[in-house]
Amino acid sequence: MSSEYKDRSADIGEFIPQPDDGLIICRCEEITKGDIRKAVHQGMWTMTEVKRFIRPGMGLCQGQTCSKHVKAIIAKELNVPVSSLDDITPRPPVRPAEMQVLGNEVESNE
């Protein structure tokens, strides 16, 4: 069962700060465990929603170092198995390109 189909009216309880909430989970975007937990308590119950809301997995590593931890935190807050959450859809990073590359033109040296 995907978390997208979980009953959104279910009460997951109020956000209660924990001593380790300052632990940085996503180093690229400097997102803490507390940031992720707060997002879940504000209604972001899927990996995609959390990614769009606070940006874990959108830095240079594209979630290679943090996505498993983010997923585990979300699952714990929702009290569901980690396997019930869908993965983040990977997206290639955007980089500037020269117009000649986009136009498939060959530069001549005449």
C-alpha positions in Angstrom: 0.0 0.0 0.0 1.5 3.3 -1.0 1.4 6.2 1.4 -0.4 8.2 -1.2 -3.5 6.1 -0.5 -3.2 6.5 3.3 -6.2 8.2 4.9 -5.3 11.8 5.0 -7.8 12.5 7.8 -5.8 10.2 10.2 -4.4 11.9 13.2 -0.6 11.4 13.4 -0.4 13.5 16.6 1.2 16.8 17.2 4.8 17.6 16.5 6.8 17.1 19.6 10.5 18.3 19.3 13.1 15.6 19.9 16.7 16.1 21.1 18.1 15.0 17.7 16.0 17.3 15.5 19.1 19.4 14.7 20.8 16.5 13.0 21.5 17.4 9.4 20.0 14.8 7.1 20.5 16.5 3.7 23.9 18.1 3.6 23.5 19.6 0.2 20.4 21.6 1.2 21.2 21.8 5.0 17.9 20.1 6.0 17.6 18.7 9.5 15.6 15.8 10.9 13.4 18.3 12.6 12.6 20.0 9.3 11.5 16.7 7.8 9.4 15.8 10.8 7.7 19.2 10.8 6.9 18.8 7.1 5.2 15.5 7.8 3.2 17.0 10.6 2.2 19.8 8.2 0.7 17.2 5.8 3.6 16.2 3.5 3.1 12.5 3.7 5.0 11.3 0.5 8.6 11.5 -0.5 7.6 13.8 -3.5 5.6 16.1 -1.3 8.5 16.5 1.2 10.9 17.0 -1.7 8.8 19.8 -3.1 8.1 21.4 0.2 11.6 21.5 1.8 13.9 20.3 -1.0 15.8 17.3 0.3 17.4 15.4 -2.6 17.6 18.5 -4.8 21.2 19.4 -4.2 24.4 18.3 -5.9 24.1 14.6 -4.9 20.4 14.4 -6.1 19.4 12.5 -3.0 22.1 9.8 -3.3 23.2 10.4 0.4 19.9 11.4 2.1 16.9 9.8 0.4 17.0 6.6 2.5 17.2 8.6 5.7 14.4 11.0 4.6 12.2 8.0 3.7 12.9 6.4 7.1 12.0 9.5 9.0 8.7 10.0 7.1 7.8 6.3 7.7 8.5 6.6 11.4 6.4 9.7 11.8 3.5 8.1 9.9 4.0 4.8 11.7 4.1 2.9 8.4 6.7 0.5 7.0 9.4 2.1 4.9 8.4 -0.2 2.0 5.0 1.5 1.8 6.5 4.8 0.7 7.2 5.4 -3.0 10.7 6.6 -4.0 11.4 10.0 -5.3 11.4 10.1 -9.1 15.0 11.0 -10.0 15.5 14.1 -12.2 18.7 15.0 -14.0 20.3 18.2 -12.8 19.8 21.3 -15.0 23.0 22.8 -16.4 23.5 25.7 -18.8 24.3 24.7 -22.4 25.6 26.8 -25.3 23.1 27.5 -28.1 25.3 25.8 -30.7 25.0 22.5 -28.7 21.2 22.9 -28.6 21.1 23.7 -32.3 23.4 20.8 -33.2 25.6 23.2 -35.2 29.2 22.4 -36.0 31.6 25.3 -35.6 33.8 25.8 -38.7 37.3 27.1 -38.6 37.4 28.7 -42.1 
